[in-house]
Amino acid sequence: MIQFEHVNFQYADSDAGVTDICLHVRKGECVVLTGPSGNGKTTLIRLVNGLAPAFYMGRFSGRLRIDG
């Protein structure tokens, strides 16, 4: 399970990031993220795999839960 609850992330020294993301992916579900360049798809994946904000610095708020 992956849960984004009102997640915000803004990269350091940039206006880029994501704002107020609410998304629940249940165990066994497959989700496809689509959209134009610059809409936050890569940022969401970086948040899930821990690269943001650990490697890609920035401001994070909200709640991100993985496997509870």
Secondary structure, 3 states (H helix, E strand, C coil): CEEEEEEEEEECCCCCEEEEEEEEECCCCCCCCCCCCCCCHHHHHHHHCCHHHHCCCEEEEEEEEECC
